Amino acid sequence: MVLLLVIGASLTSASLTSANPISANPMNASAAVMAAEGLSPVAVPVSVEAPPHGASPGASPGASPGASSGTSSGTSGNEATPPAPQRPVAPQRPQRSNDILRRLQREPLTLFDWGLANLERDLHRASLQLGQEDFANVPPRSSATYRWRDGRIRLSASFFVPAAARTTQGCVVQFRRLVDALVAEAPQGPDAASWYLGSAFQPSGHFWTSRFEDTGAKLLQVVDLRVSLRAPSYDKLAGDTRRIDCSGPLNAAEEALRFEAIS
């Protein structure tokens, strides 16, 4: 009788093991045998691996502290994608707020500016030429300016000469010599001065002055030349400060010149 009970229990255990896949686990098989024998199974503690220091129990292995699976710290699940790396900003060149060249390039250049610059250049060359011919110790001074008060152009040349040369006749001679040096490359004749003034205000290849036959003649009416004979420094130290000025148009005759004596 006892033998039959043992064989029956073995067959029952074998059938339970083959029918339930959980019997593959030895712990589950023991629990099934105990249940067949009428014994209540004892709860078996399950070993749980402790999470790394600073990580939450629900964090997946390899996750960084403070970050849960699939989300970043401080963000929701919709913001899981990390922001794209920012391209480094190239250093900006300093602004040239005082770029004088660019500012000058935006300014227009008129024929008046062109002609005034030519007159000043030619007057400077002619004055230096006369000073070298006279072996002057002090180089002459010259300028070309526009007098806006009366709307005229004044050409001025100052020569530093001894007292014997500072006379009205000496000023007339120097006036004629300076005009001849200015118009040296113009067609010689009574219209040499007007031709020179018209060409001074006409850039190379420009057609403006050629359209008007009276351009040079009108410029003669508004351009004056003033020649000054002044005392050199050694005469001033000796008390001689006499000065002679004579002025007039480039084509002015001797009797048409204006004289001014300054003592």
LOPA-265200 format. One line per field, with one value per residue (C-alpha): residue in three letters; chain; x, y, z. Coordinates in Angstrom, 2 decimals. Layout:
N
code <- ALA ...
unit <- A ...
xx <- X ...
yy <- Y ...
zz <- Z ...
//
This chain:
263
code <- MET VAL LEU LEU LEU VAL ILE GLY ALA SER LEU THR SER ALA SER LEU THR SER ALA ASN PRO ILE SER ALA ASN PRO MET ASN ALA SER ALA ALA VAL MET ALA ALA GLU GLY LEU SER PRO VAL ALA VAL PRO VAL SER VAL GLU ALA PRO PRO HIS GLY ALA SER PRO GLY ALA SER PRO GLY ALA SER PRO GLY ALA SER SER GLY THR SER SER GLY THR SER GLY ASN GLU ALA THR PRO PRO ALA PRO GLN ARG PRO VAL ALA PRO GLN ARG PRO GLN ARG SER ASN ASP ILE LEU ARG ARG LEU GLN ARG GLU PRO LEU THR LEU PHE ASP TRP GLY LEU ALA ASN LEU GLU ARG ASP LEU HIS ARG ALA SER LEU GLN LEU GLY GLN GLU ASP PHE ALA ASN VAL PRO PRO ARG SER SER ALA THR TYR ARG TRP ARG ASP GLY ARG ILE ARG LEU SER ALA SER PHE PHE VAL PRO ALA ALA ALA ARG THR THR GLN GLY CYS VAL VAL GLN PHE ARG ARG LEU VAL ASP ALA LEU VAL ALA GLU ALA PRO GLN GLY PRO ASP ALA ALA SER TRP TYR LEU GLY SER ALA PHE GLN PRO SER GLY HIS PHE TRP THR SER ARG PHE GLU ASP THR GLY ALA LYS LEU LEU GLN VAL VAL ASP LEU ARG VAL SER LEU ARG ALA PRO SER TYR ASP LYS LEU ALA GLY ASP THR ARG ARG ILE ASP CYS SER GLY PRO LEU ASN ALA ALA GLU GLU ALA LEU ARG PHE GLU ALA ILE SER
unit <- A A A A A A A A A A A A A A A A A A A A A A A A A A A A A A A A A A A A A A A A A A A A A A A A A A A A A A A A A A A A A A A A A A A A A A A A A A A A A A A A A A A A A A A A A A A A A A A A A A A A A A A A A A A A A A A A A A A A A A A A A A A A A A A A A A A A A A A A A A A A A A A A A A A A A A A A A A A A A A A A A A A A A A A A A A A A A A A A A A A A A A A A A A A A A A A A A A A A A A A A A A A A A A A A A A A A A A A A A A A A A A A A A A A A A A A A A A A A A A A A A A A A A A A A A A A A A A A A A A A A A A A
xx <- 0.00 2.81 4.69 1.71 1.45 5.13 4.88 1.73 3.35 6.37 4.16 2.17 5.38 6.74 3.54 3.50 7.10 6.59 3.28 4.48 7.59 8.26 9.52 12.74 13.78 14.94 13.45 10.06 10.31 10.87 7.86 5.74 6.85 6.05 2.62 2.02 2.95 0.55 3.24 3.08 6.20 8.44 9.14 12.64 14.44 15.49 18.93 18.70 21.79 22.30 22.29 25.46 26.12 23.97 21.70 18.00 16.78 14.80 17.70 19.06 22.66 25.11 22.84 24.42 23.37 20.34 19.13 16.31 15.96 15.05 14.89 17.44 17.68 15.19 13.40 10.22 9.98 9.24 12.58 14.75 16.76 19.85 20.30 22.48 26.00 26.36 28.78 31.52 30.95 33.70 35.29 33.83 36.13 36.13 33.88 35.70 33.58 36.36 37.44 38.47 39.26 35.79 34.19 36.25 35.39 31.72 32.32 31.86 34.69 33.62 35.38 35.82 37.81 39.83 40.72 41.56 43.96 45.64 46.06 47.67 50.02 51.08 51.54 53.75 55.95 56.26 57.11 59.84 61.27 61.57 63.05 65.77 66.55 66.91 69.04 66.70 67.74 64.10 61.80 58.64 55.22 52.13 48.47 45.23 42.06 38.41 37.07 33.44 32.66 33.13 33.04 36.58 39.70 42.90 46.32 48.99 52.78 55.19 58.88 61.45 63.81 66.26 65.14 66.46 64.08 61.02 59.70 56.60 58.60 60.13 56.64 55.47 58.46 57.86 54.15 54.91 57.55 55.12 52.34 54.76 55.78 52.13 51.16 54.43 52.70 49.67 49.46 51.29 49.33 46.81 44.58 47.29 46.01 42.38 43.46 45.51 42.64 40.20 42.57 43.22 39.52 39.15 40.28 42.06 39.52 36.68 34.51 32.83 35.00 35.25 31.48 31.75 34.16 34.09 35.07 38.60 37.46 34.95 37.55 39.85 37.21 37.11 40.75 43.25 46.98 48.69 52.47 54.04 57.64 58.53 61.57 63.75 64.40 67.77 66.14 63.36 65.94 67.48 64.08 63.24 59.72 58.63 56.36 55.02 51.92 50.62 47.56 45.31 44.04 46.54 46.22 46.39 48.53 51.06 48.83 45.89 47.70 46.71 49.54 49.65 52.60 52.73 55.37
yy <- 0.00 2.35 1.44 2.38 5.81 6.57 5.51 7.60 10.67 10.29 9.99 13.06 15.09 14.02 14.97 18.39 19.01 18.12 20.01 23.29 24.94 26.66 23.31 23.87 26.11 23.96 26.46 26.18 22.36 22.25 24.45 22.10 19.01 20.73 21.67 18.03 16.83 19.34 21.60 25.41 26.78 29.19 32.55 32.49 35.87 37.17 38.74 42.29 44.05 47.39 50.39 52.41 55.21 58.27 56.41 55.86 52.24 52.48 53.72 51.44 50.26 52.60 55.65 58.78 59.91 62.15 60.92 58.40 56.01 57.78 61.30 63.89 65.56 68.39 67.70 65.88 62.95 65.29 67.02 63.98 64.96 66.92 70.37 70.56 71.88 75.57 76.65 78.86 82.48 83.97 87.08 90.20 92.77 96.13 98.71 101.45 104.34 106.81 105.45 108.72 107.14 105.68 108.91 110.92 108.48 109.29 113.02 114.44 116.23 119.23 120.92 123.90 121.79 120.33 123.72 125.30 122.46 122.85 126.59 126.11 123.43 125.51 128.66 126.79 125.44 128.81 130.62 128.13 128.47 132.25 131.90 129.60 131.97 134.87 132.78 133.74 132.56 132.16 130.12 131.90 131.18 130.70 129.78 129.59 130.36 131.02 134.17 133.40 136.96 138.40 135.16 135.48 133.32 134.83 133.57 134.83 134.62 136.22 136.77 137.77 140.21 142.90 146.47 147.63 145.27 146.22 148.88 149.31 148.63 145.55 144.28 144.80 142.87 139.99 139.97 139.61 136.94 134.90 135.11 134.09 131.03 130.04 130.29 128.87 125.81 127.69 128.86 132.18 135.30 137.64 134.72 132.73 133.59 132.70 129.45 128.51 129.15 127.17 124.18 124.33 123.71 121.00 117.44 115.52 114.21 116.28 118.23 120.78 123.84 123.15 123.63 127.28 129.55 132.19 129.91 131.24 134.85 134.57 133.01 135.97 138.19 136.27 135.19 137.69 137.34 139.18 139.43 140.54 141.67 141.26 141.86 138.89 138.13 139.94 143.15 142.89 142.63 145.84 147.55 147.42 145.98 147.71 145.59 146.11 144.36 144.49 142.61 142.20 139.70 137.47 139.54 142.89 145.63 147.49 150.52 148.31 146.74 147.77 148.70 148.69 149.73 148.56 150.10
zz <- 0.00 0.93 -2.27 -4.43 -2.77 -3.45 -7.10 -7.53 -6.05 -8.37 -11.46 -10.37 -9.90 -13.29 -15.08 -13.44 -14.41 -18.07 -18.35 -16.74 -18.19 -14.92 -13.58 -15.48 -12.64 -9.63 -7.23 -8.92 -8.98 -5.25 -4.70 -6.86 -4.90 -1.66 -2.99 -4.02 -0.56 1.03 2.38 1.96 0.23 2.10 0.44 -0.96 -0.88 -4.27 -4.50 -5.81 -7.11 -5.41 -7.77 -8.19 -5.76 -6.58 -9.06 -8.54 -8.22 -11.47 -13.55 -16.23 -16.04 -17.65 -17.30 -15.90 -12.41 -12.40 -15.84 -16.39 -19.32 -22.57 -21.06 -20.08 -16.70 -16.27 -19.58 -20.56 -22.90 -25.85 -25.35 -25.25 -28.35 -27.29 -28.90 -31.99 -31.39 -32.13 -34.84 -33.42 -34.27 -36.42 -34.94 -36.49 -38.06 -36.33 -37.94 -39.76 -38.61 -39.41 -42.76 -44.39 -47.76 -48.22 -47.11 -49.61 -52.39 -51.91 -52.34 -55.87 -57.66 -59.73 -62.63 -60.33 -57.84 -60.69 -62.16 -58.80 -58.02 -61.42 -60.95 -57.56 -58.93 -61.94 -59.84 -57.40 -60.19 -61.93 -58.67 -57.79 -61.29 -60.92 -57.46 -58.75 -61.62 -59.16 -56.75 -53.92 -50.46 -49.36 -51.66 -52.86 -51.42 -53.55 -53.23 -55.19 -53.22 -53.93 -52.27 -51.68 -50.58 -54.06 -56.10 -57.47 -57.59 -56.21 -57.31 -54.91 -55.18 -52.71 -53.49 -50.87 -52.56 -51.45 -50.90 -54.28 -56.11 -54.09 -56.41 -58.54 -61.70 -60.10 -59.26 -62.86 -64.20 -61.79 -62.68 -66.41 -65.81 -63.73 -66.33 -69.10 -67.06 -66.55 -70.23 -71.58 -73.06 -74.44 -78.07 -78.03 -78.85 -77.27 -76.26 -74.49 -70.99 -71.76 -73.45 -70.39 -67.96 -70.11 -70.28 -66.51 -65.81 -68.47 -67.65 -70.37 -72.88 -71.42 -73.86 -71.55 -72.18 -75.91 -76.18 -75.19 -77.01 -74.27 -71.37 -71.13 -71.62 -68.79 -66.51 -67.17 -65.59 -62.31 -61.86 -60.39 -59.92 -57.09 -56.92 -53.63 -53.16 -49.50 -47.35 -46.41 -42.76 -42.61 -43.97 -41.40 -38.63 -39.94 -39.82 -43.55 -43.84 -47.04 -49.23 -52.77 -54.19 -57.74 -58.97 -61.98 -64.58 -66.34 -69.53 -67.74 -69.23 -67.12 -66.69 -65.64 -62.67 -59.17 -56.81 -53.05 -50.94 -47.32 -45.06
//
